[in-house]
């Protein structure tokens, strides 16, 4: 299990409306005042955004677009070797630009006719029930900031590269998008924090860090792997286990390192049938049933 809040730098606003992004001391941008200023500049409109408002647009700098280009260039051959077909098909269908950071409304315009999903801006951490529950409505909350330029191939927290290159290319595959909708519906049915946490933990080991056997080879389908230049290369050296929801719901793990244990679906059907059914049938009594089985 993990605390979702560990993944994001907290974002606050004072009485005067000044927005502050609280970067951890070991964050690559912690001692860079210009990066901190830029993070706050991007976060402020997202923090004040309300559904129905136009999505805030970011005038990305040449440096930010260069980070996007670098990651797209470096990840492309890794995706060809190590990503599942369903991701590659979604990536081709969505056709994200590789030379500049796309705006959220542009990504939504591409996703909506494919899977019905759209993006809402997030300044940082979205409450667990809201983030997962919104998936039931075809809404994915996405940050808009980029990682620090000193480490373009690494981020200690989800950024727009993780959200868009990782999750949105998956959402451009309707079958995978439906699994996410089921996860959202499961979250909506939860009446206890314990039940919601199990949904989050199974989501972590599947949609975020899932792998799959395809044509006899282990490939990645988790957004966290697909957006990580380094970790995607390490999947075949991990402790690979069969899908086990009880283990996923109770396994302790460290989000600050490459995941040493990964759970592998046996082909796409195990994801779109078995994992989808787990979320579709989930309720607050599911954890007790798993423990007793």
Wavefront OBJ file of the C-alpha trace (Angstrom):
o trace
v 0.000 0.000 0.000
v 1.101 3.583 -0.495
v 0.112 7.142 0.307
v -0.926 8.887 -2.904
v 0.173 12.189 -1.405
v 3.794 11.113 -1.521
v 3.682 11.396 -5.295
v 2.957 15.114 -5.466
v 4.417 18.345 -4.126
v 1.662 19.970 -2.031
v 0.099 23.108 -3.518
v -1.397 25.769 -1.245
v -2.848 29.262 -1.592
v -2.710 31.897 1.153
v -5.343 34.500 2.039
v -4.044 36.800 -0.688
v -4.307 34.077 -3.297
v -0.561 33.525 -3.616
v 0.033 29.942 -4.727
v 2.975 27.979 -3.363
v 4.235 24.601 -4.598
v 6.067 22.892 -1.751
v 8.890 20.921 -3.341
v 10.698 18.360 -1.189
v 14.276 19.177 -0.243
v 15.598 16.412 -2.498
v 13.522 17.463 -5.517
v 15.778 18.351 -8.503
v 14.211 21.807 -8.630
v 14.152 22.533 -4.901
v 17.044 25.013 -5.047
v 16.105 26.541 -8.409
v 14.044 29.697 -7.760
v 13.083 30.088 -11.421
v 11.754 26.540 -11.590
v 9.798 27.056 -8.370
v 8.350 30.303 -9.746
v 7.363 28.559 -12.968
v 5.696 25.701 -11.113
v 3.615 28.189 -9.148
v 2.752 30.148 -12.295
v 1.418 26.973 -13.937
v -0.327 25.699 -10.802
v -2.291 28.878 -10.010
v -4.848 28.719 -12.871
v -5.336 24.978 -12.366
v -5.939 25.471 -8.641
v -8.675 27.990 -9.322
v -10.239 26.104 -12.249
v -13.839 24.892 -12.027
v -15.647 22.375 -14.274
v -17.249 24.231 -17.135
v -14.425 26.765 -17.358
v -12.085 26.605 -20.371
v -9.036 24.521 -19.514
v -6.132 26.842 -18.691
v -3.553 26.957 -21.456
v 0.164 27.157 -20.740
v 2.557 29.138 -22.926
v 5.323 26.561 -22.751
v 8.869 27.847 -23.068
v 11.464 26.654 -25.555
v 13.171 24.836 -22.684
v 9.978 23.050 -21.660
v 9.261 22.030 -25.241
v 12.823 20.729 -25.490
v 12.231 18.482 -22.462
v 9.116 17.102 -24.196
v 11.078 16.523 -27.429
v 13.896 14.789 -25.561
v 11.575 12.403 -23.731
v 9.544 11.623 -26.867
v 12.721 10.907 -28.828
v 14.255 8.692 -26.157
v 11.088 6.770 -25.307
v 9.998 6.025 -28.893
v 12.408 3.120 -29.542
v 11.787 1.726 -26.062
v 8.058 1.699 -26.710
v 8.580 -0.175 -29.958
v 10.557 -2.870 -28.116
v 8.814 -3.009 -24.765
v 5.242 -1.619 -24.923
v 2.174 -3.743 -25.565
v 0.438 -3.509 -28.933
v -2.608 -1.908 -27.335
v -0.500 1.026 -26.162
v 1.217 1.416 -29.529
v -2.168 1.367 -31.277
v -3.487 4.023 -28.900
v -0.357 6.104 -29.391
v -0.812 6.004 -33.162
v -4.531 6.785 -32.946
v -4.040 9.786 -30.648
v -1.111 11.165 -32.636
v 0.360 13.410 -29.964
v 2.911 15.975 -31.162
v 6.522 15.090 -30.473
v 7.997 18.559 -30.988
v 6.049 20.510 -28.355
v 3.939 20.010 -25.243
v 0.264 19.735 -26.215
v -2.418 21.701 -24.407
v -4.921 19.732 -22.331
v -7.836 20.793 -24.499
v -5.986 19.551 -27.591
v -5.435 16.145 -26.000
v -9.096 16.032 -24.953
v -10.150 16.814 -28.524
v -8.170 13.805 -29.695
v -9.313 11.451 -26.950
v -13.017 12.230 -26.867
v -13.992 10.651 -30.225
v -11.836 7.590 -29.464
v -12.801 6.695 -25.891
v -14.937 9.537 -24.572
v -12.252 10.706 -22.135
v -11.242 14.299 -21.520
v -8.684 15.984 -19.292
v -9.235 18.297 -16.348
v -6.325 20.396 -15.057
v -4.724 19.497 -11.730
v -2.408 21.800 -9.810
v -1.028 18.798 -7.930
v -2.601 16.076 -5.819
v -6.279 15.421 -6.478
v -8.127 13.764 -3.548
v -8.201 10.000 -3.963
v -11.982 9.688 -4.232
v -12.178 12.525 -6.755
v -9.295 11.307 -8.929
v -10.485 7.723 -9.210
v -14.194 8.491 -9.120
v -13.874 10.915 -12.033
v -12.649 8.098 -14.238
v -16.217 6.755 -14.170
v -17.268 9.944 -15.967
v -14.490 9.738 -18.540
v -12.436 12.435 -16.792
v -8.704 12.180 -16.181
v -7.045 14.799 -13.972
v -3.742 15.907 -15.474
v -0.970 18.139 -14.235
v 0.536 20.656 -16.674
v 4.045 21.284 -15.338
v 7.218 19.581 -16.551
v 10.072 17.966 -14.689
v 13.242 19.901 -13.892
v 15.475 20.487 -16.959
v 18.554 19.105 -15.182
v 16.985 15.629 -15.323
v 14.708 15.471 -18.381
v 14.483 11.683 -18.244
v 13.546 11.536 -14.554
v 10.771 12.936 -12.399
v 10.092 12.241 -8.701
v 6.404 13.060 -9.235
v 3.821 12.774 -12.017
v 4.146 15.581 -14.549
v 2.436 16.313 -17.862
v 4.778 13.849 -19.577
v 3.665 11.021 -17.307
v -0.001 11.986 -17.568
v -0.146 12.504 -21.329
v 2.514 10.180 -22.783
v 1.747 7.470 -20.237
v -1.957 7.597 -19.423
v -3.478 9.352 -22.426
v -1.969 7.013 -24.996
v -3.539 4.196 -22.956
v -6.852 6.070 -22.876
v -6.715 6.165 -26.675
v -7.255 2.395 -26.580
v -11.007 1.993 -25.910
v -10.638 -1.413 -24.242
v -8.060 -0.129 -21.763
v -10.037 3.068 -21.239
v -13.000 0.910 -20.220
v -10.898 -0.772 -17.514
v -10.179 2.692 -16.123
v -13.892 3.519 -16.181
v -14.608 0.376 -14.181
v -11.958 1.424 -11.669
v -13.699 4.779 -11.370
v -17.055 3.121 -10.804
v -15.481 0.916 -8.124
v -14.134 4.007 -6.360
v -17.562 5.629 -6.518
v -19.151 2.606 -4.832
v -16.673 2.654 -1.940
v -18.056 3.935 1.327
v -14.930 3.254 3.386
v -11.391 4.609 3.038
v -10.103 1.048 3.309
v -12.084 -0.036 0.268
v -10.950 2.989 -1.723
v -7.342 2.251 -0.839
v -7.652 -1.274 -2.234
v -8.961 0.164 -5.510
v -5.972 2.523 -5.577
v -3.481 -0.243 -4.818
v -4.795 -2.610 -7.501
v -4.830 0.320 -9.932
v -1.177 0.966 -9.019
v -0.075 -2.578 -9.815
v -2.112 -2.737 -13.033
v -2.765 0.578 -14.793
v 0.299 2.309 -13.326
v 2.871 -0.512 -13.181
v 1.356 -3.476 -14.986
v 3.190 -5.769 -17.377
v 1.848 -8.348 -19.795
v 2.983 -11.416 -21.681
v 2.418 -10.865 -25.382
v 3.691 -13.253 -28.055
v 5.881 -14.902 -25.435
v 7.586 -11.642 -24.399
v 7.089 -9.506 -21.307
v 5.927 -6.014 -22.217
v 4.722 -2.955 -20.302
v 1.246 -1.503 -20.199
v 1.453 0.517 -16.969
v 1.618 4.291 -17.474
v 4.350 4.634 -14.864
v 6.561 2.261 -16.827
v 5.666 3.627 -20.256
v 6.622 7.164 -19.236
v 9.867 6.173 -17.480
v 13.012 6.134 -19.597
v 14.886 3.995 -17.072
v 12.306 1.788 -15.415
v 10.801 0.402 -18.612
v 14.194 -1.161 -19.356
v 14.220 -2.974 -16.008
v 10.909 -4.818 -16.205
v 12.376 -8.130 -17.323
v 14.698 -8.172 -14.312
v 11.895 -7.684 -11.778
v 10.202 -10.364 -9.678
v 7.324 -11.141 -12.056
v 4.205 -12.608 -10.479
v 0.846 -13.714 -11.795
v -2.053 -11.324 -11.220
v -3.094 -11.713 -7.578
v -5.486 -9.096 -6.234
v -4.948 -10.034 -2.605
v -1.201 -9.524 -2.950
v -1.718 -6.254 -4.800
v -3.993 -4.993 -2.038
v -1.619 -5.839 0.804
v 1.911 -5.676 -0.596
v 4.106 -2.971 0.932
v 6.249 -1.111 -1.574
v 8.429 1.959 -1.960
v 7.303 4.445 -4.594
v 10.685 6.221 -4.647
v 12.504 3.309 -6.358
v 11.996 1.095 -9.358
v 9.342 -1.459 -8.486
v 11.026 -4.799 -7.678
v 7.756 -6.761 -7.937
v 5.503 -6.558 -10.972
v 2.308 -8.457 -11.774
v 1.899 -9.783 -15.304
v -1.343 -10.293 -17.196
v -1.364 -13.279 -19.507
v -2.323 -11.351 -22.631
v -4.711 -8.458 -23.159
v -7.764 -10.515 -22.268
v -6.645 -10.899 -18.662
v -6.534 -7.116 -18.383
v -9.774 -6.390 -20.216
v -11.669 -9.352 -18.712
v -10.234 -10.367 -15.347
v -8.876 -7.028 -14.102
v -11.882 -5.226 -15.546
v -14.219 -7.657 -13.753
v -12.401 -7.115 -10.466
v -13.140 -3.393 -10.662
v -16.642 -3.883 -12.114
v -17.645 -6.167 -9.216
v -15.742 -4.379 -6.449
v -17.472 -3.197 -3.293
v -16.453 -2.528 0.300
v -16.761 -6.211 1.136
v -14.297 -7.273 -1.568
v -11.145 -6.916 0.631
v -12.624 -9.268 3.237
v -13.555 -11.772 0.550
v -10.028 -11.629 -0.861
v -8.509 -12.221 2.567
v -10.750 -15.224 3.157
v -10.117 -16.850 -0.216
l 1 2 3 4 5 6 7 8 9 10 11 12 13 14 15 16 17 18 19 20 21 22 23 24 25 26 27 28 29 30 31 32 33 34 35 36 37 38 39 40 41 42 43 44 45 46 47 48 49 50 51 52 53 54 55 56 57 58 59 60 61 62 63 64 65 66 67 68 69 70 71 72 73 74 75 76 77 78 79 80 81 82 83 84 85 86 87 88 89 90 91 92 93 94 95 96 97 98 99 100 101 102 103 104 105 106 107 108 109 110 111 112 113 114 115 116 117 118 119 120 121 122 123 124 125 126 127 128 129 130 131 132 133 134 135 136 137 138 139 140 141 142 143 144 145 146 147 148 149 150 151 152 153 154 155 156 157 158 159 160 161 162 163 164 165 166 167 168 169 170 171 172 173 174 175 176 177 178 179 180 181 182 183 184 185 186 187 188 189 190 191 192 193 194 195 196 197 198 199 200 201 202 203 204 205 206 207 208 209 210 211 212 213 214 215 216 217 218 219 220 221 222 223 224 225 226 227 228 229 230 231 232 233 234 235 236 237 238 239 240 241 242 243 244 245 246 247 248 249 250 251 252 253 254 255 256 257 258 259 260 261 262 263 264 265 266 267 268 269 270 271 272 273 274 275 276 277 278 279 280 281 282 283 284 285 286 287 288 289 290 291 292 293
